[in-house]
Amino acid sequence: MSSRLFRFALLSFLMLSGVVSGAQAEFSVPAPLADRSLLLDGTFIDGLAVVVGERGHILRSEDNGQTWTQARVPTRATLTAVHFHDRNLGWAVGHDQVILKTGDGGKSWQLMHADPEAESPLFDVWFADARKGYAVGAYGSFLETHDGGEHWEERWISEGDFHFYRLVASGERLYLAAEAGNLLRSEDGGETWQALAPPYSGTFFGALPLGDESLLIFGLRGHLFRSDDGGDSWRELAGDTQASLNDALILADGRVLVVGLAGALLVSHDGGQSFSLHPQEDRQGLSALVQTSDGSVFGVGEFGVNRVTIP
């Protein structure tokens, strides 16, 4: 897989072209430059940073990103998302419907679920607590567990079979960003879902809750929208870019960042009301953001994991 293909904007291409790796029987190969390889998602919790990506690579850092250690992982499938409930308990998902679980802060992983024949990669994973969680992905894939990921069941939550890309929580609500202008909202922890109507028919790759009923959604061609009533109405925000937008983060000082392809970095100093464009000099694509406890911000993408320059 080309090092210039990464995360949400190209996940559909990778899936349809058959660029997936074996999910079972093989372990990820130790690689000295794993932190320079294609990485797609990351998280930080209680002093621990974890990032995931191609070939089953999972790396962890306990020194605010100064050094990264590769974990031994029982798959070589491309991993697309990671979620931790606390510093020890976490899950990662990816192609071949791989679902992994760790109970020791990412040092070791167990393969809990895989279904290569489904040809439906998973794009995100989220847990409400240590037992109840969801994994979402291509063609309307929606898997749920009620025993901490030991067993997974699939159900349909929409009449369409569009791809689900990002699942986020905002208080009691859940939002699910999807392709073809679809955005779903749940008021009951994911038991039932309501289709919303954002004013854009292109794909949404991500969403960021801003507190109360405010929410950002973003995706193809730099489209960025804000709602202040829980998704019932929207207004488009100017980002001065046509690069696809993949992830967003609220910094400790209140600034809001949105990142995407071609090194796109949008910065807001007014709580996400407006944004200015500050592209990274290397123009390499960003798929996710991770902020560590010392205030450092790391970008995850086609270059691996590296510090982001914020004006």
C-alpha positions as CSV (number, residue, x, y, z in Angstrom):
1,M,0.0,0.0,0.0
2,S,1.4,3.4,-1.0
3,S,2.6,5.6,1.8
4,R,0.6,8.4,0.4
5,L,-2.7,6.7,1.0
6,F,-4.3,7.3,4.4
7,R,-7.3,7.4,6.5
8,F,-10.8,8.4,5.8
9,A,-10.5,10.1,2.4
10,L,-9.0,6.9,0.9
11,L,-10.4,4.1,3.0
12,S,-13.1,3.4,0.5
13,F,-10.5,3.1,-2.3
14,L,-8.3,0.8,-0.2
15,M,-11.3,-1.4,0.5
16,L,-12.6,-1.6,-3.0
17,S,-9.2,-2.2,-4.5
18,G,-8.6,-5.1,-2.2
19,V,-5.7,-3.6,-0.3
20,V,-6.1,-5.5,2.9
21,S,-3.9,-7.7,5.0
22,G,-4.5,-11.0,6.6
23,A,-6.3,-10.7,9.8
24,Q,-5.6,-14.0,11.5
25,A,-2.7,-16.3,12.2
26,E,0.0,-13.6,11.6
27,F,1.5,-11.1,13.9
28,S,2.6,-7.6,12.9
29,V,6.3,-7.5,11.9
30,P,8.6,-5.4,14.1
31,A,9.8,-2.4,12.1
32,P,12.5,0.0,13.2
33,L,10.7,2.8,11.3
34,A,7.2,1.9,12.3
35,D,6.7,5.5,13.7
36,R,7.4,6.7,10.1
37,S,4.9,4.4,8.4
38,L,1.3,5.1,7.5
39,L,-0.6,5.7,10.7
40,L,-4.3,6.4,10.9
41,D,-5.5,7.2,14.4
42,G,-4.3,7.9,17.9
43,T,-5.4,8.6,21.4
44,F,-3.9,9.9,24.7
45,I,-5.1,9.1,28.2
46,D,-3.4,9.4,31.6
47,G,0.1,9.8,30.3
48,L,-0.2,7.1,27.6
49,A,-0.3,7.8,23.9
50,V,-1.2,5.0,21.4
51,V,-1.3,5.2,17.6
52,V,-2.3,2.6,15.0
53,G,-1.9,2.1,11.3
54,E,-1.0,-0.1,8.4
55,R,0.3,-3.7,8.7
56,G,-1.1,-4.0,12.2
57,H,1.2,-1.4,13.6
58,I,0.4,-0.2,17.1
59,L,2.9,2.1,18.9
60,R,2.8,3.5,22.4
61,S,4.5,6.3,24.2
62,E,4.7,7.1,27.9
63,D,7.0,10.2,27.6
64,N,4.7,12.6,25.7
65,G,5.7,11.3,22.3
66,Q,9.5,11.6,22.8
67,T,9.9,7.9,22.1
68,W,7.6,5.2,20.6
69,T,7.6,1.5,21.3
70,Q,5.9,-1.0,18.8
71,A,3.6,-3.6,20.4
72,R,3.3,-7.2,19.2
73,V,-0.1,-7.4,17.6
74,P,-1.9,-10.6,16.3
75,T,-2.8,-9.2,12.9
76,R,-1.2,-7.6,9.8
77,A,-4.5,-5.9,8.8
78,T,-4.5,-2.2,8.4
79,L,-5.8,-0.7,11.7
80,T,-8.0,2.4,11.3
81,A,-9.1,3.5,14.8
82,V,-8.3,3.1,18.5
83,H,-10.2,3.9,21.7
84,F,-9.2,3.6,25.3
85,H,-11.7,3.4,28.3
86,D,-8.9,4.0,30.8
87,R,-5.1,3.8,30.8
88,N,-5.2,0.0,30.6
89,L,-8.3,-1.0,28.8
90,G,-8.6,-0.3,25.1
91,W,-9.7,-1.5,21.7
92,A,-8.5,-1.1,18.0
93,V,-10.3,-1.9,14.8
94,G,-9.5,-2.1,11.1
95,H,-9.7,-4.0,7.9
96,D,-11.0,-7.6,7.7
97,Q,-13.4,-6.5,10.5
98,V,-10.5,-6.9,12.9
99,I,-11.3,-6.0,16.5
100,L,-8.4,-6.1,19.1
101,K,-8.4,-5.6,22.8
102,T,-5.7,-4.7,25.4
103,G,-5.9,-4.8,29.2
104,D,-2.3,-3.6,29.9
105,G,-2.2,-0.2,28.2
106,G,-1.4,-1.5,24.7
107,K,1.7,-3.6,25.6
108,S,-0.1,-6.7,24.4
109,W,-3.3,-7.3,22.3
110,Q,-5.8,-10.0,21.7
111,L,-7.7,-10.7,18.5
112,M,-11.4,-10.6,19.6
113,H,-13.2,-10.6,16.2
114,A,-12.3,-10.9,12.5
115,D,-14.4,-11.5,9.4
116,P,-12.3,-11.1,6.2
117,E,-15.1,-12.6,4.1
118,A,-17.4,-9.7,4.9
119,E,-15.1,-7.4,2.9
120,S,-16.3,-4.6,5.1
121,P,-13.5,-2.8,7.0
122,L,-14.3,-1.1,10.3
123,F,-13.5,2.6,10.6
124,D,-14.1,3.5,14.2
125,V,-14.7,2.1,17.7
126,W,-16.2,3.7,20.8
127,F,-17.2,2.4,24.2
128,A,-19.6,3.9,26.7
129,D,-18.0,2.0,29.6
130,A,-15.9,-1.0,30.1
131,R,-18.5,-3.4,28.6
132,K,-20.8,-1.6,26.1
133,G,-19.3,-0.6,22.9
134,Y,-19.8,-0.1,19.1
135,A,-17.6,-0.6,16.0
136,V,-18.7,0.9,12.7
137,G,-17.5,0.7,9.2
138,A,-18.2,0.2,5.5
139,Y,-21.6,-0.7,3.9
140,G,-23.5,0.2,7.1
141,S,-21.6,-2.1,9.3
142,F,-22.6,-1.6,13.0
143,L,-21.3,-4.1,15.5
144,E,-22.1,-4.0,19.2
145,T,-20.8,-5.7,22.4
146,H,-22.2,-5.8,25.9
147,D,-19.4,-7.9,27.5
148,G,-16.3,-5.7,26.9
149,G,-15.6,-7.0,23.4
150,E,-15.6,-10.7,24.1
151,H,-18.6,-11.1,21.7
152,W,-19.9,-8.9,18.9
153,E,-23.2,-8.8,17.1
154,E,-24.1,-6.9,14.0
155,R,-27.4,-5.0,13.4
156,W,-28.7,-2.5,10.9
157,I,-29.4,1.0,12.2
158,S,-30.1,2.6,8.8
159,E,-32.0,1.8,5.6
160,G,-29.0,2.7,3.5
161,D,-25.7,0.8,3.2
162,F,-23.5,3.9,3.2
163,H,-20.1,3.9,5.1
164,F,-19.9,5.0,8.7
165,Y,-16.7,6.8,9.4
166,R,-16.7,8.4,12.8
167,L,-18.7,7.9,16.1
168,V,-18.5,10.6,18.8
169,A,-20.2,11.2,22.1
170,S,-21.6,14.6,23.3
171,G,-23.1,14.2,26.7
172,E,-25.9,11.7,26.4
173,R,-26.0,12.0,22.6
174,L,-24.0,10.0,20.0
175,Y,-23.3,11.3,16.5
176,L,-22.3,9.1,13.5
177,A,-20.6,10.8,10.5
178,A,-21.1,9.0,7.2
179,E,-20.8,9.2,3.5
180,A,-23.2,10.9,1.0
181,G,-24.2,13.7,3.4
182,N,-25.5,11.3,6.0
183,L,-25.3,12.1,9.7
184,L,-27.1,10.1,12.4
185,R,-27.9,11.0,16.0
186,S,-28.8,8.9,19.0
187,E,-30.5,10.2,22.1
188,D,-30.5,6.8,24.0
189,G,-26.9,5.6,23.9
190,G,-27.0,4.0,20.5
191,E,-30.2,1.9,20.8
192,T,-32.1,4.0,18.2
193,W,-30.8,6.4,15.6
194,Q,-32.3,9.4,13.8
195,A,-31.2,10.7,10.4
196,L,-30.2,14.4,10.4
197,A,-30.1,16.6,7.3
198,P,-26.8,18.6,7.0
199,P,-26.8,20.9,3.9
200,Y,-24.2,18.9,2.0
201,S,-24.4,15.7,0.0
202,G,-20.7,14.8,0.2
203,T,-19.0,12.5,2.7
204,F,-18.4,13.5,6.3
205,F,-15.2,12.0,7.7
206,G,-15.5,13.4,11.3
207,A,-17.3,15.3,14.0
208,L,-16.3,17.2,17.0
209,P,-18.6,18.0,20.0
210,L,-18.0,21.5,21.3
211,G,-20.0,21.3,24.5
212,D,-23.7,21.8,25.2
213,E,-25.5,21.3,21.8
214,S,-22.7,22.6,19.6
215,L,-21.0,20.4,17.1
216,L,-18.7,20.5,14.1
217,I,-18.8,18.1,11.2
218,F,-16.3,18.1,8.3
219,G,-15.3,16.0,5.3
220,L,-14.7,16.1,1.6
221,R,-13.3,19.2,-0.2
222,G,-12.8,21.2,3.0
223,H,-16.5,21.3,3.8
224,L,-17.0,22.3,7.5
225,F,-20.3,22.9,9.3
226,R,-21.4,24.0,12.7
227,S,-24.6,23.3,14.6
228,D,-25.6,24.9,17.9
229,D,-28.9,23.0,18.4
230,G,-27.7,19.4,18.4
231,G,-27.7,19.0,14.7
232,D,-31.2,20.3,13.8
233,S,-29.8,23.3,11.8
234,W,-26.4,24.1,10.4
235,R,-24.2,26.9,9.0
236,E,-21.2,26.4,6.8
237,L,-17.8,27.8,8.0
238,A,-15.1,29.0,5.7
239,G,-11.9,27.1,5.8
240,D,-10.1,28.4,2.7
241,T,-9.2,24.9,1.6
242,Q,-10.5,22.2,-0.7
243,A,-8.5,19.5,1.1
244,S,-10.6,16.8,2.7
245,L,-10.8,17.2,6.5
246,N,-10.3,14.2,8.7
247,D,-10.0,15.0,12.4
248,A,-10.4,17.8,15.0
249,L,-9.3,18.5,18.5
250,I,-10.0,21.1,21.2
251,L,-6.7,22.2,22.9
252,A,-6.3,22.8,26.6
253,D,-6.2,26.5,25.9
254,G,-9.6,26.4,24.1
255,R,-8.3,26.7,20.5
256,V,-9.9,24.3,18.0
257,L,-7.9,22.5,15.4
258,V,-9.1,20.7,12.2
259,V,-6.7,18.8,10.0
260,G,-6.8,17.0,6.7
261,L,-5.0,16.2,3.4
262,A,-2.2,18.2,2.0
263,G,-1.1,19.3,5.4
264,A,-4.3,21.3,6.0
265,L,-4.5,22.8,9.5
266,L,-7.5,25.0,10.4
267,V,-7.2,27.0,13.7
268,S,-10.0,28.6,15.6
269,H,-9.4,31.1,18.4
270,D,-13.1,31.7,19.1
271,G,-14.4,28.3,20.1
272,G,-15.0,27.0,16.6
273,Q,-17.0,30.0,15.3
274,S,-14.5,30.8,12.6
275,F,-11.2,29.3,11.3
276,S,-8.0,30.4,9.6
277,L,-5.9,28.1,7.4
278,H,-2.2,27.4,8.4
279,P,-1.0,24.5,6.2
280,Q,2.0,22.5,7.4
281,E,5.2,23.2,5.5
282,D,5.7,19.6,4.5
283,R,2.2,19.4,3.0
284,Q,1.9,15.8,4.2
285,G,-1.6,14.6,4.9
286,L,-2.9,14.4,8.5
287,S,-5.5,11.8,9.5
288,A,-5.7,12.4,13.3
289,L,-4.5,14.6,16.2
290,V,-3.2,13.6,19.6
291,Q,-2.5,16.1,22.4
292,T,-0.2,15.0,25.2
293,S,-0.1,16.1,28.8
294,D,2.8,18.6,28.2
295,G,0.7,20.4,25.6
296,S,2.4,18.9,22.6
297,V,0.2,18.1,19.6
298,F,1.1,15.2,17.4
299,G,-0.2,14.7,13.9
300,V,-0.8,11.1,12.7
301,G,-0.8,10.4,8.9
302,E,1.2,9.4,5.9
303,F,4.5,10.4,7.6
304,G,3.8,8.4,10.7
305,V,3.5,10.4,13.9
306,N,5.2,13.8,14.3
307,R,4.7,17.1,16.1
308,V,2.3,19.6,14.5
309,T,3.4,23.3,14.2
310,I,0.6,25.5,15.5
311,P,0.8,29.2,15.0
